[in-house]
Amino acid sequence: MATSFYQRQDAARKNTTKLVALFIIAVVLIVGLVSVATWYAIEEFATPRSLAGSSGFDRPSNKFSLFAGLGTLALVILGSLYKVVELRRGGGTLVAESLGGRRISPQTNVADQRKLMNIVEEMALASGVPVPPVYLINEDGINAFAAGYSPSDAVLGVTTGCISQLSRDELQGVIAHEFSHILNGDMRMSIKLMGILHGILLIGLTGQIVLRSLVYGGGRSRRNKKEGEGGGVLVIIVIAVAAIAIGFIGVFFGNLIKAAVSRQREFLADSSAVQFTRNPDGIAGALKRIGGNSNGSRIENSNASEASHLFFSQAVWEGIGGLWATHPPLAQRIRAIDSNWDGKFASSSKTSGKRTTTTKSSASSRSAVMSGFAGESPAAAASPPEPATASAKPTTPAGTAASSDNASDEVISLSDAIAEEAPMQGIHNALESVGEPSREHQQYAATLISDLPPSLLDCIRDPFGARVVIYCLLLDTELEIRHKQLDIIKKQGGNAVHVLANRLVDYTDALAIQKRLPVIDLSLASLRSLSKNQYREFISCFNSLVKADNKIDLFEWIMIQVITRHLKPHFESTKPSPEGHEKLRKLAAECRVLLSAIASAGNEPEVAEQAFEAGAAELKELGLSRIQKKSSDLNRLSKALGSLRRASASQRKRLIDACSVAIEADGHITWQEAELLRGVADLLDCPIPPILPTMK
């Protein structure tokens, strides 16, 4: 199954190449039409009789048609570049806000919003990705979208019609469809499409502006012009009208391009949603309800047309005969899922008897935990810490300290292996589920969330509390270092943060290794809603906490990188992840660095050598040799991981498989090693679903 995920990633990249080719064809046609229109207008209305027999550059029509063509080309290119840069800076958030989206708080208690957030949390953890921000679009049409360049900056947008008119199963089908776009690389292609096509659409907009300025601003002044100058104004009017007409041609080509690259991806996303939820009635029911809804899936926002290909269902007019449709017809999509469909659409009224998942949290417990720092909250008192299943030091998901200039002095020394081993077959199954989580993964994620102590879960869903949860995960097991870290929290975070940290530390200490990464992924959703000042304070504090013990193991370092990579794009100017296309043979040195670090983690030199050789055998054409060091330069490892993201999806699969072989070379895998592998895969944009303990 995982092979199809990597193939779809590579296919999405090839679709981008197809998009560029279609764009170039459209630009050539538009530039040619503008040049011809300019030549004709000048020939007919502005060429003096004295130049009737001239040729070449001396003839105004030839000269100005060339200038018009070059100007049009520059306008298209600059317009597209501007939009691409704007989207690279704003990512999915910019798209959601341009459509009138309002972010839903992770701690919301509004019934429909809570239902939605529960589904999103479960599906994110089941997929192995951070919980994305969710934006509510105030539209009656039933629709949703995912936007961004990668899971790090992905956002979900859902209309009010979608959450109010769909049952939980139907809404779950829609969200599973959108997660397919997040995982399969469709978002990157779609957001690039928005940027590239913007330049084409500028032609018509420019013509409208010029014509409007002549009609409303130039009428009075034209009466004062000499009679001989009227021809120049007429030429401008003709060119402006032509630009508007050609602008429609740009819209025509733009919509054709969107339709060409989008329709088949919708069928694939529908199929993935059925596999994820194992409930074809869910997504099929949502599509039937769209057909029965008076507003359908229409989006009225003026910016909907340029983002139409992002949506779950057709958001704008699809053209005559469906020529511009960015989505297959509803009936076709429904029958692909439900071959026995009778052709009748569902009622558009809100369904009754929805199965709404409720959590153990409550408004009263949240209030007590987040504001009652003087005493124990009722929820905390009622929920004793769960027993620890691992003796390893708590995961230290910190910030950017590990990638600081002093990172090379930090030693990778994986601490004591935990007693309970991860099931080897479970890891193999998880690797085969990359990008294609199952219903079992979703159920596991839902159980994991519901099993978290209410006090801890309330804090995870609150920006203030989420910071404290991360701080607590940083705390060392050695009391002397822990006291030092708690002093840092009090000094930099304040007394309220310090009190809450002392209250939550028993819960975070008790978290099993395999629950720490999911807790981080849940916390990131809240941390993304911090203000920039709060973010800077947060980063400063956990940098100090990381440096407090002057050491870091590889597992901890990977978790630090996961947090930094997923949080940083929301607050700092960063480039989107590169679009992978390289072969591993060009990245052999980076493969050597990563495989050496994986093989050495927690192993004696002899075992590490055996592990490295086993992993390197999976990449035998690279001729890799192990880096013979007891300590590793974390800066070097960080750069290696960044470079390895340039590899194509199929090549990254080979690398992850090699790391897996190295980890299991000694015949057993600890939960810490299993989560280390998931962390590495996350940093390579190949998120692995949770490893299910009961998988056989």
N, C-alpha and C positions, 0 to 999 in steps of 0.2 A: 504493500500500500504506500509506503514512504516513497518508493521510486516515482509514483505518479505525482507526489507533491513536488519533488525536485524537478521532474519533467515540466510541471506546470510553471514552476519558477522560471525555468529557462525559456519556456514558451512565452511567458509574459515579457521577458526581455526581447525576444524575437518580434513580438507584436509591437514593441516600441520602435524597432527598426522599420517595420511595416508602416507605422504611423508617420515616421520621418519621411519615408519615400512618398507616401500619399500627400503629405504636406508640401513637399517640393513640387510635385506635379501641380497641385492647386495654386501655388505661388506663381509658377511659370505661366499658367493660364491667366491668372488675374493681372500680372504685370503686362502680359501681352495685350490683353483687352484694354487696359488703361492707356497703353501707348497708342493703340489703334484709335481709340476714342479721341485722344488728344490730337492726333494727326488729322483726323477727319474734321474736328471742330475748327482747327486753325485753317485748314485748307478751304473750308466753306465760308468762314466768317471773318478771317483776320489776315489773309494773305494778300498783300498789295498786287495790283496788276503788273507793276513793274518787275516783280519777281516771279511772274508766271512761268518763265522758261528756265529758272534757276534749278540747280540740283545740289545734292549733297548737303553739307552743313550750312550752306548759305541759305537754304530754304527754311523758313521759320517752322514749318510743320514738322520737318525732319528733326530739327534741333530740339524743339520743345517736346516732341513725342519721346525722344530719348531721355530728356530730363525727367519727364513725367514717369516713365518706366523705372528709372533709377530711384526717383523719389518714392514711388510706391514700394519698391523692393526694400528701401531703407525703412519706410514706415512699418512694413510688415515685420521685418527682422527686429527692429528696435521695440515694437509693440510686444512681440512675443518674448523677447529677452526681459523686458520690464516685468511682464506677468510671471515669467518663470522665476525671476529673482524674488519677486514679492511672495510667491507661493513657497519658495524654498525657505524664506524667513518665517512665514506664518504657518506653513504646514496645514494640517487638518483643522487646526483651530481657526485659522483665517477663513477657510471655506465655511465652517459651521456658523461663524459669526456673520459672514456675508449673507447667509440665508436666514438671518434673524434668530439664530439659535441662542438659547439661554442655558447655561450649564446647570445640570442637576447636581445638587450636593450629594456626596456619597452617604451622608447620614440622614437623608430625607425620610420623613414618616408619612408623606402623602401616599395614599394607597397605590394608585396606578404607577407613580414614580418608584415607589419601593419595590413593586413587582418587577419593574423593568431593571432596576439596579441589582436585584437579586439574581436575575437571569444573566446579566452582563458579568457579574462577579463569578458566577459558577462557570460560565463558558470561557472566561479569560483564564482561570486557574486550570480548567480542563485542557486548554490549549497550550499552557505553559508560557503565557505572555502576561505582562502587567495589565491590570484593569484599566481600560482606556477611559478618558473623560467622556461623559454622555451629555449631549445637548438636546434640549427640547425645542422643536420647531413648532410654532403656533400656527398650524395648518390643519384643516379638516380632512384633507386627503390622507389615506393610509399609505405611509411611505417611510423609508429609512435610508441611511447611507453610511458608508465608512469612508474616511478621507485621511490622507497622510502619505508619507513616504515609506514608513516601516512601522512595526509595532511600537517603536519608541515614541513616535509623535502621532500615532493613530487616534482619531476621535470617532465616536458614533453620533449620528444625528437621528432622532426619531420624532415623528410628528405627534401632536396631541391626538389626532384621529387614530393613529396607530395604537397608542397605549390605551385609549379609552374604548375602542371598538373591538379589539382582539382579545381572545381568551389567552390564558397563560401559555398553552401549548402552541397557539398560533403565533403569539409574540416570540416565543422561543424559536420557532421555525424561521422567522424573519431575522432575528439576531444571529442565529447560526449561519444563515446565508451571508450576512455581512462579515462575520468572522472568517468565512472562507475567503472573502476578498482581502482581508487583512493578512491572512497566512500565505496566500498564493501569489503575492506580488501584484495583484490587480490594482491596488491603490496607487502604487507608484506610476504605473502606466496611465491611470485615469487622471491623476493630478498633473502629469506632464502634458496630457492632452489638453487640459484647460489652459495651460500656459502657452503652448504652441499655437493653438487656434485663435488666441486672443488677437494676434497680429492681423490675421485675415479679416476678422470682424471689424477692425479699426477703419478699413477702407470705407465701408458704408457710413460709419459714424462720422468720419472726417467730411464726407460729402454732405451729410445732413447739417453739420455745423457751418460749413461754408455757405450753403444755400440759405440757411436760416439767417445768417449775418447779412446776406445781400437783401433778403426780403424785408427784414425788420430794421436793419441799420443803415442800408444804403439807398433807399428809395428817394429820400429828399435830396441827398447830395448828388444823385445822378442827374437831377433836373438842372443842376448848375454846371454839368460837364459840357464840354464842347461836343458837337454832334459827331465828330470823327472818333471820339473815344468810346462810343457806344458799342463798337464791335468787340473791344476788349472785355467789357462787362458781360456781353453775350457769350463770349468764349468761356468765361469763368462759370457762368450759369450752366452751359452745356456740359462742361467738365464735371461740375458738382453733381448734376443729375446723373451723368454717366457713372460717377463714383458710387452714388446711391444704388444704381442698378447693379453695378459690379459688386457692391457690398452684399446685395442679395445673392449673387453668385458665390461670394465668400461664405455666406451662411449656408447655402446649398451644399458646397463642398465640405464645410466644417461638419455639418450634420451627417453627411454621407460617411465621412471619416469616423465619426463617433459610432455610428451604427456598425461600420465594418469591423471595428475592433472590440465592440462591447457585447453583441448579442450572444455569441457562443459562450462567453464567460459567465453569462447569467444562467445558462443551462448547467454549467459545471458547478456554480455556486448552489443552485437548487439541489443538485445531486449530493453535494457535500453536506448540505443542511440535513437532508434525510438520513445520511449515514451518521452524522453527529447526534441527532436526536433520536434516531431509530423510530421516528414517528412521522410517516409521510402525510398523515392527516393534519399535522400542524401547519407546515408551510403551504400545503394544498388548500387548507381551510382559509389561510390568510389571503391567498390569491383569489379564492372564490368570494371572500368578503369584499375585496377590492372591486370585483365585478358587480357586486350588489350594492355598493355604496354610491350614493348620489354624487359625491365628489370624486369617486374613484381613487386614483393615486395622484391627482393633480396637485401641483405646488404653484401657488399664486405669486410668490416672491419674484421680483423683477430679475434677480440673479439666477433664477432656477434654470434658465435655458443653457447657460454655459456649464452648469454642473449636472445637466440632465442625465448623463451617462453614469453618474455615481449612484443613482438611487436604486432602491429595491425594485421599483416598478416604474412604468412610463410616467414622467413627471410633467411633461409639456406636450404640446401638440406634436403628433408624430408625422405630419405631412400627408399629402394626398397618397392614398393607398398604402400608408405605413412606410413610405420611402425613407423617412428620417427616424424611424423608430429605433431607439437605442436598446430596446428590450423586445424579446419575442412576444407574440400575442399571448394574452392571458390564457386563452383556451389551449394553446399549444403547450404552454408551461404546465398547466394543470394536468393535461392528459399524459405528459411525460412522467408525471408523478403518480397519477391515479388514472389508470387506463379504463376503469369502469365508471368514470364520471358521467353523470346523466345530462351534462350541459347546463344545469341550473346553478345560478350564483346564489350565495348565501345572503341572508338579510343583513342590512347595514346597521341595524340597531345593536346596541351594546349587549353582549352575551351575558347571561346570568350563570351563576354557578361556576365562576372561574376558580381555578385552583391557584390561589395566591400563596406563595411560600412566605412564611413568617419566620423571623429569627427570634433568638432568645432575648434580643435587646428590646428595650422599651424606652419611651421618652423619659420616664421617671428615673430609670437607672442611668441613662446618659446624663441627665441633669446632675444626678448625685455624683457620678464619677468625674465629670468635667468641671464642676464648680464647687463641690463640697470637699475641699482639700483638707479640712480640719479633722475629719474622722473617716472611718471606713464606710464605704457606700453599701447600700443594701445588696446590690448585685454582686459586689466583690465578696461580701460576707456569705452570700448564698452559694458561691461558686468556688470551692477550694481548687487550688492548682492541680492540674492533671499530673499523674506520675511521669517522671522522666523516663524515656526509653533509650537515652544515650548518655554516655559519660563524657563525651567530648565537650570541649569549651564551646559556649554558645556562639552561634554564627555571628560574625561581626560585619554586618552590612553597613559600612561607613561610607564616607564620601570620596573625596578626591585625594586624600592624603597619600594613598598607595601609589598614585601616579605623580607624586611631587618629585622634586629634585633629589630628595633623600631616599626615594624608593629603592635605589640600588643597594642601600645598606640594610634593607630589611630581609630577613631570612625566611625562605620557605621551609618550614619544618612541620609537616602535617602531624598534629597531635595524636594521642592515643586512638587507635581504631576502636569503633564502638562494637559492642558484643553482638548486637543483632545485625544480621546480614540482610542485604537487599536480595530479593529473588532474582537469580540470573536470567531466567526465562522472562521474568517481568521486564527486565531491561531490554531484552531483545524485542519483546512486543512493543515497548514504548518507542524504540528506534524505528520500528516499522509503522508507527502511528504519527510520525512527524508531520505536522500540517493536516492531519486527518484524525483528530480525537474522536473517541467513540462515546456512546451513551454511558458506558461504564465509567469513563473519565469524568463525565459531567456529574454523574451520581456521586462519585468519589469526592469531587470538589464541593458539591452541595453538603455532603456529610462533614467534610473537613471544616467548612465554615460554621455549620450548626453546632459542631462540637467545641468550637473555641469558647472560652469563658466569656460571658456577656460583657464583663468590664473591659476585657481586652478587645473584643470586637467593636465595642462602642468607641474606644480610643483609636483603633485602626481607621475607622470611618470619619474621624474628625481631624482636621489639619493640625490642631494643637496636640491632640493625643497621639497622632501618627508620628510626630517628631519624637515624642517620648518613647514610643515603642521601638523605634530605630535605635535610640540611645541605649535602651535596655539590652537590645540584642548585641550591642558593642561591649558590654561589661565583661571584664575578665573574671575567671573563676578564682584567681588568687586574690585573697581578701585585701592585701596591701594595695595592689593595683586597682582593685575595684573601688576602694575608698578614695583613692586619688581621682579616679574617673567621676565618681559621684560629686566630689568637690568641684571638678570642672563643670559639671552640669549645673550645679548651684550657682557658680560664679558667672557662667556665660548665659545660662538659660533663665535664671531667677528662681526664687523660692517655690513658686507654684509648680514649675517643671520638676524641681528636685523632689518635692513631696509626691507628685504623681509617679515619678520614676521609682521611688522606694516602694510604692504601692504595687506597681506593675511587674517589678523584677522577678517575683516568684513565678508569675505566669510565663514570662519569657524564658526563664531558666528551665521551666518544665516542658517547653516545646521540643518535641522530637525533631531530629535533624531534617526529616522529610517534610516537616511543616514550616520550616523557617523561610524557605524561598517563597512558598505561597503567601505567607504573612507579609513578606516584603512586597510581593506583587499587589496585594490588597492595599497596603499602606501607600504605595506610589500614587494611587488614584486620589488620595486626600492630599498628599504632599504637593501635587501639581496645582492645587488651588491656593498655595501660599502666595503672599505678595513677594515682590522681589527683595524687599528688605528682610522679610521673614526667611526667605530662602538663603540669603547671605548669612544671616545669623545661624541658621540650621547647619549650613556647610561648615562654617567656622567652628561650631561646637563639635560636630562629629569628626572633623579633621583632628581636633585636639584629642578626642577620645581614642582615635586610632593610634596616634603617636604616643599615648600614655604608657603602653606596655612595651614599646620599642621592638616589637616582633609581630609577625603576621604569617599565618600558614596559607597555603595555596587556596584551600577551600574558602577561607575568609576573604582572601584577596579577590577571588572570582565574584563573590557576593558583593563586594565593594564596587567592582566594575559594573555589575548588573545595575545597581542603584544609580551610579553616576551616569551611565549611558542612557538610561531611560528617563532620568529626571533633568539632566542638563539641557537637552534641547528645548525645554519649556521655559527656561529662564535665561539662557545664554545663546549667543549667536553661534550656531554650529552648522556644519555641512551635513546634509542627509547622508545616510550610508551609501557607499558607492554601489553602482549597479554591477554585480559580479559578471565577469566574462573571462577572467584569466584561468590558465591551466596551472595545476600545482607545480609543474616542473619549473615555472618561473618564480615560484614562491617556496622553493626547497629549503632555503635558510630559515624561513619563518615556520615551516612545518617541523623542522628540526628543533627549534626553540620550544614550540608547544608540546611536542611529543616527549621531549626530554623532561619538561616540567611535570607532565602527567605521570610519566613512568617513575620519577623520583619521589613523588608525593607519598610520604608515609612509608617508604620502602627502604630496606637496607640496600647497599650498592649492588650486591649480587642479584637480588630480586629486581631491582630497578633496571639492571642491564637486560635481564630476561624479559621484562615487560616492554622495554624499548624495542628490543629485537622483534618481539611478536607484533607490535604495532607497526614498526618500519617495514615488516614483510608485506603489509597491506599496501605499501607505497614503494615497492621494491625498485621501480624505475628511477626513483629519486636518489638512491644510494645514500641514505641517511646514516649518520653516526651520532651516538649520544654525546651530549655536552657533559663532560666529566667535572661536575661541580657539586659540592654539597649545598651551596646556596645559589640562587638564581637572581639575575637582575630583573626586577619586576618592570622597570621601564622598558627593557628589551622585550619582555613578554607582552606588555601592553601594545607596543608598536607592532609586534608580530600578529597579534589578533586583529588589529586594525587593518593590516595589509591583507590578511587572509580573507577578509570580507570581500576583497576584490575577485576572489575565485568564483567561478560559476557555481550554480546550485549543485549540480551533479558532482563537481569536484569537492565542494564542502562536505557532501555526503560521504565521500571516500575518506576524508580527513576525520570526520566524527566517528566513522566505523573503525578507523585505525586507533583512535583514542579509546574507544570501547574495548577493542581487543587488548590493548596495553593494560587497561584497568583490570580485566578479568584473567590476565595471564597466570596469576598465582592461584587460580581456582576458586576464589571467593571474592565477593564484592560487598563492601560495607555501605551502609546508607550514605555515609559521608562521601564516598567515592561516586556513588550513583548521582547524588545531587551536584557533585563537582562536574560530572559529565553534562548534566542538564544546564549548569551555568555556562560552561564553555559553548555548548550548542546555542544558547540564547545569545551570547556575544557574537556568534557567527550567523545570526539571523536564521537559525534553523531550530525553532523552539520545540523541545521534546515535552510531550504531555507527562503528567505525573506517572510515576512507576507504581503500579497497583500491587500491593503486597500479596493479594490473593491470586494474581495471574499465574496460570500454569501453562 
